[in-house]
Amino acid sequence: MPPVTHLKSLQALELAIREGSLKAAARRLGITPAAVGQRIRALEDYLGSDLLLRARSGLRPTAQLEQALDDLHHAFSALERVTETLDFQRVSEIHIVADPDWSELWLAPRLPAFRDQYPNILFCINGAGDVPLRLGTPDLRITYGGGDGAPLFRDVFLPVTGPDNTRRIADWDPVLQMEGMPLLHLQLQRDDPSCPGWPEWFAQYGHRESGPDRGVHYKHARHALEAVRQNVGFLICGLSLTLPDLDSGRVVTPFAITHHIPAPHPYRLNQRSSAESRPQVQCFVTWLMKQARETQTQIDEMTT
């Protein structure tokens, strides 16, 4: 096993134990839970033995890993301190771990404008970009949910579909317009109560009585929105993630935008302590907060 892969696998293993699940470790690393599992399995194959046990309370180390666990925790704590101490060697780099849909659907369309203004600042976002992934804590972490961190903006969830589908419901039952229509869902809407989906929307606004949870489930909004653009079905999605598609007309809202569900939590920004003293990072944070305020204003104006 190449040394870099070996170290990344150990990092995934340590985070999975520390956080208690592959999903939580994936959020910290900015990759998918499947990718975390692959890194750990590669290490298990290399060693020829299992390292993790799955229990109701979460992941537990096997007896073999238990013997090395303290050293593993200390080693990665030391690595994080080293990356902070030597951070001056990579001052032009900004390392970001973010909600994948937010980074691709909200940040990516806006980032070229920042790059035009500051071409010498390099990015690594969720492990990919101008520079390779750096071990240790990212400079910035953007999440959706409760907890600490500076709020960026609070989204709303509402139905979207392709333009052709609006004609399908126009001549349908005026009361149950969505009865029998193809529904698309996001995996988070089934697993996380802070991400409302079709069952919650129908309960609040009607338009359908049966099968609110039927249909195709997608892991990521970016994949579901591609299906929406092809008129495959109707999706409940965050308004902020659909703004470019709505502006271009590739996606439409089949009902009044006032028929939405406010997001229970905002997107939040957390900074690594040493990043607060780096001018490049603070330049980006200032720009990011301005973009977030503009998005919040746009959401508020569209939904009131």
C-alpha positions as CSV (number, residue, x, y, z in Angstrom):
1,M,0.0,0.0,0.0
2,P,1.5,3.4,-1.0
3,P,2.4,5.5,2.1
4,V,-0.1,8.4,1.2
5,T,-3.0,5.9,0.9
6,H,-1.8,4.2,4.1
7,L,-2.0,7.5,6.0
8,K,-5.4,8.5,4.5
9,S,-6.7,5.1,5.5
10,L,-5.4,5.6,9.1
11,Q,-7.0,9.0,9.2
12,A,-10.4,7.6,8.1
13,L,-10.1,4.9,10.7
14,E,-9.2,7.3,13.5
15,L,-12.1,9.6,12.6
16,A,-14.6,6.8,12.3
17,I,-13.8,5.7,15.8
18,R,-13.6,9.2,17.2
19,E,-16.9,10.3,15.6
20,G,-18.7,6.9,16.1
21,S,-19.8,6.3,12.4
22,L,-18.6,6.3,8.9
23,K,-21.2,9.0,8.0
24,A,-19.8,11.4,10.7
25,A,-16.2,10.7,9.6
26,A,-17.2,11.4,6.0
27,R,-18.6,14.8,7.0
28,R,-15.3,15.7,8.6
29,L,-13.3,14.6,5.6
30,G,-15.7,16.0,2.9
31,I,-16.0,12.7,1.2
32,T,-18.8,10.0,1.0
33,P,-19.3,7.4,3.7
34,A,-18.6,4.8,1.0
35,A,-15.2,6.4,0.4
36,V,-14.4,6.3,4.1
37,G,-15.4,2.6,4.1
38,Q,-13.2,1.9,1.1
39,R,-10.2,3.5,2.8
40,I,-10.7,1.4,6.0
41,R,-11.3,-1.8,4.0
42,A,-8.1,-1.2,2.1
43,L,-6.2,-1.0,5.4
44,E,-7.9,-4.1,6.7
45,D,-7.0,-6.0,3.5
46,Y,-3.4,-4.8,3.8
47,L,-3.3,-6.0,7.4
48,G,-5.3,-9.2,6.8
49,S,-7.6,-8.6,9.8
50,D,-10.8,-6.6,10.8
51,L,-10.4,-3.4,12.7
52,L,-13.9,-2.2,13.3
53,L,-17.0,-3.8,14.9
54,R,-20.5,-2.4,14.4
55,A,-22.6,-2.1,17.5
56,R,-25.9,-0.4,18.3
57,S,-24.0,2.4,20.0
58,G,-21.8,2.9,17.0
59,L,-18.4,1.7,15.8
60,R,-16.1,-0.1,18.2
61,P,-12.5,-1.1,17.7
62,T,-11.5,-4.8,17.5
63,A,-9.1,-6.1,20.1
64,Q,-6.2,-5.7,17.7
65,L,-7.1,-2.0,17.0
66,E,-7.8,-1.4,20.7
67,Q,-4.1,-1.9,21.5
68,A,-3.1,0.8,19.0
69,L,-6.0,3.2,19.5
70,D,-4.3,5.6,22.0
71,D,-1.3,5.9,19.8
72,L,-3.5,6.5,16.8
73,H,-5.5,9.3,18.5
74,H,-2.2,10.9,19.8
75,A,-0.6,10.6,16.3
76,F,-3.4,12.5,14.5
77,S,-3.7,15.0,17.3
78,A,0.0,15.7,16.8
79,L,-0.4,15.8,13.0
80,E,-3.1,18.5,13.4
81,R,-0.8,20.5,15.6
82,V,2.0,20.2,13.1
83,T,-0.2,21.4,10.2
84,E,-1.2,24.4,12.2
85,T,2.4,25.2,13.2
86,L,3.8,24.8,9.6
87,D,0.8,26.4,7.9
88,F,2.9,29.4,6.9
89,Q,4.4,27.2,4.2
90,R,1.1,27.1,2.3
91,V,-0.3,30.5,2.9
92,S,-1.9,30.8,-0.5
93,E,-4.0,27.7,-0.1
94,I,-7.4,27.5,1.4
95,H,-8.7,24.0,2.4
96,I,-12.4,23.7,2.7
97,V,-14.6,20.8,3.8
98,A,-18.3,21.5,2.9
99,D,-21.7,19.9,2.4
100,P,-21.1,18.4,-1.1
101,D,-24.4,19.8,-2.6
102,W,-23.7,23.2,-1.2
103,S,-20.2,23.3,-2.6
104,E,-21.2,22.2,-6.1
105,L,-24.6,23.9,-6.5
106,W,-24.1,27.1,-4.4
107,L,-20.4,27.8,-4.2
108,A,-19.1,26.5,-7.5
109,P,-21.2,28.9,-9.7
110,R,-20.0,31.9,-7.6
111,L,-16.3,30.9,-7.1
112,P,-15.0,32.0,-10.6
113,A,-15.8,35.6,-9.8
114,F,-13.6,35.3,-6.6
115,R,-10.8,33.6,-8.6
116,D,-10.8,36.4,-11.2
117,Q,-10.3,38.9,-8.5
118,Y,-7.7,36.8,-6.5
119,P,-6.0,34.4,-9.0
120,N,-3.1,33.5,-6.7
121,I,-5.3,32.0,-4.0
122,L,-5.6,28.2,-4.5
123,F,-8.3,25.9,-3.2
124,C,-8.8,22.3,-2.1
125,I,-12.5,21.7,-1.7
126,N,-13.6,18.3,-0.3
127,G,-10.3,16.8,-1.3
128,A,-10.2,18.1,-4.9
129,G,-9.0,21.3,-6.6
130,D,-5.9,23.3,-7.3
131,V,-3.8,21.6,-4.6
132,P,-3.7,18.1,-3.0
133,L,-5.6,17.3,0.2
134,R,-3.9,18.3,3.4
135,L,-4.1,16.1,6.5
136,G,-5.5,17.7,9.6
137,T,-8.2,20.2,10.2
138,P,-9.4,22.2,7.2
139,D,-9.2,26.0,7.2
140,L,-13.0,26.3,6.8
141,R,-15.8,23.9,7.3
142,I,-19.3,24.6,6.0
143,T,-22.2,22.5,7.3
144,Y,-26.0,22.4,7.4
145,G,-27.5,22.0,10.9
146,G,-27.3,23.0,14.5
147,G,-24.2,23.6,16.5
148,D,-21.5,26.2,16.5
149,G,-20.3,28.4,13.7
150,A,-21.3,31.6,12.1
151,P,-24.6,31.4,10.2
152,L,-24.4,31.9,6.5
153,F,-28.0,31.8,5.4
154,R,-31.2,29.9,6.1
155,D,-32.7,28.1,3.2
156,V,-36.3,27.1,2.4
157,F,-37.5,23.7,0.9
158,L,-40.0,23.8,-1.9
159,P,-41.1,21.7,-5.0
160,V,-39.2,22.1,-8.3
161,T,-39.6,20.3,-11.6
162,G,-38.9,20.6,-15.3
163,P,-40.9,23.0,-17.4
164,D,-42.7,20.2,-19.3
165,N,-44.1,18.8,-16.0
166,T,-46.0,21.9,-15.2
167,R,-48.3,21.2,-18.2
168,R,-48.9,17.7,-16.8
169,I,-50.5,19.0,-13.6
170,A,-52.3,21.9,-15.2
171,D,-55.1,19.7,-16.6
172,W,-55.0,17.3,-13.7
173,D,-57.3,17.1,-10.6
174,P,-57.5,20.7,-9.3
175,V,-57.5,19.5,-5.7
176,L,-55.1,16.6,-5.9
177,Q,-52.8,17.9,-8.6
178,M,-49.8,15.7,-7.5
179,E,-51.7,12.4,-7.1
180,G,-49.9,9.8,-9.2
181,M,-47.1,12.2,-10.3
182,P,-43.5,10.9,-10.2
183,L,-41.8,12.0,-7.0
184,L,-38.0,12.3,-6.5
185,H,-36.5,12.3,-3.0
186,L,-33.1,13.0,-1.4
187,Q,-31.6,10.4,0.9
188,L,-31.2,13.0,3.7
189,Q,-34.9,13.7,3.6
190,R,-35.5,10.1,4.7
191,D,-32.6,10.0,7.2
192,D,-32.6,13.5,8.7
193,P,-35.7,15.2,10.2
194,S,-34.0,18.6,9.6
195,C,-34.3,18.1,5.8
196,P,-38.1,18.1,5.1
197,G,-39.3,16.3,2.0
198,W,-42.5,15.4,0.2
199,P,-44.3,13.8,3.2
200,E,-43.9,17.0,5.2
201,W,-44.8,19.3,2.2
202,F,-48.0,17.3,1.4
203,A,-49.0,17.3,5.1
204,Q,-48.8,21.1,5.1
205,Y,-50.1,22.0,1.6
206,G,-52.1,19.0,0.3
207,H,-52.3,18.2,-3.4
208,R,-51.8,14.4,-2.8
209,E,-53.2,11.8,-0.5
210,S,-51.3,8.6,-1.3
211,G,-47.7,7.5,-1.6
212,P,-45.9,10.6,-0.4
213,D,-42.7,8.6,0.1
214,R,-42.8,6.7,-3.2
215,G,-40.4,7.4,-6.0
216,V,-36.7,7.4,-6.7
217,H,-34.2,8.4,-3.9
218,Y,-31.0,10.2,-4.7
219,K,-28.0,10.6,-2.5
220,H,-27.2,14.1,-3.7
221,A,-29.3,17.0,-4.8
222,R,-27.0,17.6,-7.8
223,H,-27.9,14.2,-9.2
224,A,-31.6,14.7,-8.4
225,L,-31.6,18.1,-10.1
226,E,-30.2,16.6,-13.3
227,A,-33.2,14.3,-13.3
228,V,-35.5,17.3,-12.7
229,R,-34.0,19.2,-15.7
230,Q,-34.9,16.1,-17.8
231,N,-38.5,16.3,-16.6
232,V,-38.2,13.0,-14.8
233,G,-40.2,14.1,-11.8
234,F,-40.9,16.5,-9.0
235,L,-38.3,17.2,-6.2
236,I,-38.4,19.0,-2.8
237,C,-35.1,20.9,-2.7
238,G,-33.4,23.9,-1.0
239,L,-34.2,27.1,-2.9
240,S,-30.6,28.3,-2.6
241,L,-29.4,25.2,-4.6
242,T,-31.8,25.8,-7.5
243,L,-31.4,29.5,-8.0
244,P,-29.2,29.3,-11.2
245,D,-31.5,26.7,-12.7
246,L,-34.6,28.8,-11.9
247,D,-33.0,31.9,-13.4
248,S,-32.2,30.0,-16.6
249,G,-35.6,28.4,-16.8
250,R,-34.2,24.8,-16.8
251,V,-36.1,24.3,-13.5
252,V,-39.4,25.8,-12.4
253,T,-41.6,25.9,-9.3
254,P,-44.9,24.2,-10.0
255,F,-46.6,25.9,-7.1
256,A,-46.4,29.4,-5.5
257,I,-43.0,29.9,-3.9
258,T,-44.8,30.9,-0.7
259,H,-45.7,27.2,-0.4
260,H,-42.4,26.3,1.2
261,I,-41.0,24.9,4.4
262,P,-38.4,27.0,6.2
263,A,-35.2,25.1,6.9
264,P,-34.9,24.2,10.6
265,H,-31.2,25.2,10.5
266,P,-28.9,27.5,8.6
267,Y,-25.7,26.7,6.8
268,R,-22.8,27.4,9.1
269,L,-19.2,28.4,8.8
270,N,-16.5,27.2,11.1
271,Q,-12.9,28.4,10.9
272,R,-9.8,26.7,12.1
273,S,-8.2,28.9,14.8
274,S,-5.0,29.6,12.9
275,A,-6.9,30.5,9.8
276,E,-8.3,33.6,11.5
277,S,-4.9,35.3,11.3
278,R,-4.3,34.5,7.6
279,P,-5.2,37.4,5.2
280,Q,-6.0,35.1,2.3
281,V,-8.5,33.1,4.3
282,Q,-10.1,36.2,5.8
283,C,-10.3,37.7,2.3
284,F,-12.3,34.7,1.2
285,V,-14.4,34.7,4.3
286,T,-15.4,38.3,3.8
287,W,-16.4,37.5,0.2
288,L,-18.3,34.4,1.3
289,M,-20.3,36.2,4.0
290,K,-21.2,38.9,1.4
291,Q,-22.4,36.2,-1.0
292,A,-24.4,34.6,1.8
293,R,-26.1,37.8,2.7
294,E,-27.1,38.4,-0.9
295,T,-28.5,34.9,-1.1
296,Q,-30.5,35.4,2.1
297,T,-31.9,38.6,0.7
298,Q,-32.9,36.9,-2.5
299,I,-34.6,34.0,-0.6
300,D,-36.4,36.4,1.6
301,E,-37.7,38.5,-1.3
302,M,-38.8,35.5,-3.3
303,T,-40.7,33.8,-0.4
304,T,-42.5,36.7,1.2
